[in-house]
Structures are given as C-alpha cells and as structure tokens.
Amino acid sequence: MRFGLCLLLLIAALPAQAQTQDPEPLLNDDDIAAYCLGVNGQLAERFRQMQLWGCGKAAAMQWCRDAKASAPEAMRARERLVIRFANVLTRKGLLDVERPAESRARLTRIVSDGTTDARACFNPKGDRDEAACERLQRCEEAEQRVGQ
C-alpha cells in the first residue's frame, strides 16, 4: 500500500504536459478520486512554496505575511486529503501494479489533469483559467466524503 501511495505522490508531483485537448472525462467516483488526488497534491505543493515567500515588513505586505502564516496548516490539510484519496484508490485496487497498463495510464492522465487544472486556476502570474477553476468544483463534495 505504501508503495502505491509513494508512486501516486510522485505521479502527482510530475510536471504536467501542456494540454491541447480537453481533460480526461470523469466517468465515476474512482475518476473523481484520481482527479482530486492530483488537485490536492498540487495545492499542497503550492502551500509548501508559500512558506518560502519573503514578504518584507511593509504594511502593504500584510496579506503576504498572513498567507505565509496560514500556509503550513493549509498544506497539512491538503496532504491529508492526498492520503485519503490515495487510500480510496488503493482499497479498490486501482493502484495495483498488476492492473492493465491502459488502466494505469488512464488513471495517471486523470491525476495529471487534476494537477494541471489546479495550476491553471491558481496561476502565480494571475492568468486564472476559469474553465479549470470550474472543473475544480468536482472535488468539493468528494473532499467532504473522504474527509469523514
């Protein structure tokens, strides 16, 4: 089980290829779990990076200091979600090495789609992709289910 979790965390951390096509269609709860695994892995990484920000002491930078202060707990919350989604997929055997290569490749693409959408929605340059942000809403209910 730990091997599968480590493998998925590595997959989620890999840079996503630029997509010229629509994201993989999500057909069921397993697909949503894989997508949300990618989303939360990327968000955890973003919060980890926020902890490295240099905010300065100017009053106008208070927002930065506040974001930096809240980042560790936000990162831990996203990491817990990553673990929960990985556990859901592991329990169903979807991370097993014995699964057909096509099935594993599809799961990897869906995780990558979630990672890509999180990057596109929360773009540090401010180029927010509204379609990607809309797709992230798929995870709201799923996060509540695995968070219980």
N, C-alpha and C positions, 0 to 999 in steps of 0.2 A: 504494500500500500504506500509506504513512504517513497519508494522508487517512482511510482506513478505520480505522486504529488510533486516530487522534485522535477520530474520530466515536464509536467504541466507548467510549473512555475518558470522553467527555462523557456518553454514554448511561448508563454505569455510575455516574457521579457524580450524576446527576439524582436528586432525592428520589423515592423510590418512593411510589406511591399506596397508601393504606390498602387492603388486600385483604380483601374479604368473601367471596372464593371461594378454592378450592384453587389452589395454584400450577399453572402450565402443566405437563402431563405430559411427561416426558422420554422420547423415543422412541428415541434413538440417541446415538452418541458426539458428534455435532455439537451436539445439545441439551445434553449434559453439559458440553461445552466452553464453550458460551454461558453456562450456569448458573454454572460455576466462574469464568468471567471476571467475572461480577457479584459473586460471593462474594469473590474476591481483590481486586477493586477496592475493595470496602467495607472489607475488612480492612487494606489498605494505608492507606486514609484513617484508619482507627481508630488505627493505629500512628503516623501522622503527628500526629494530635491528642494522643497520649500524650506526645509530645516537648514539648508546650506546658504540661504539668501543672506546677503549683507544689507541690512535695512538702513543703517545710519540712525542718527539721533534727532533729525529734524522732525518737527511736529507734523509735517505733511506726510511723513513716512510711518505714522502710527498704524495705518492699515497693514503695512508690511510686517511690522512687529507683532501685531495681533494674529495675522495669518501664520507667521512663523511659530508663535507660541502654541497655536492650536493644532499645528501640523502633526506632532508626534501621536496624539490620541486619534486623530483622523486616520493616520497611516495604520495604526494598530487595528482600528475598526475595519478598514478595507482589507487588511491582511487576514483578519478573522473570516471575512466573507470569502476571500480566495480559498481558504482552507475548507470552509463549509461547502462551497460549490465543487471543489475538487473531491471532497468526500462523497458528495451525491453521485458524481460521475464514477468514482471508484467503486462504490457499493453496487452500482448497476453493471460493473464490469466494462465500462466504456473506455477505461484507460489501460485495459489489459493489453500486453504486447501480442497476445495470440489473436487479437481481433484482426479482421482482414485489413490489408493496407489501405484500401479505398475508404473504409470506415474511419480509420485513424486519420487519414489525410483530410477527410471532410470535417472531423472534429477539430483538427488543427486549424483549418481555414476559418471555422466559426469563432474559435478563440481569438484568432488574428483579427477577424472582423470587429470583435468587441474592443480589442486593443486599439485598432485604427480609429474606430468611432470615438472612443474616449479622447484620443489625441486630437482628433479633428474638432471636437466640441470644446475642449479645454485647451485651446491653442495658446501658447505663451505670447504669440505675436498679435493676438486679438482677432485673428481671422476665423471667427467662430462659424462652423459648418452647422447650420440649423437643422438640416436633414439628419446629420449624425446625432445631434442632441435629441431629436425626436426619437430616434431608434434607441437611445439610452434609456428611455422611459420603460422599455420592456423589462428592465431589471428591477424596477421599483417593487412590484408585487413579489417577484422571485426572491429578492433580498429579504423581504418580510417573512416569507415561508422558511427560508433556510436559517434565518436569524433566531427562530424559535427553538 
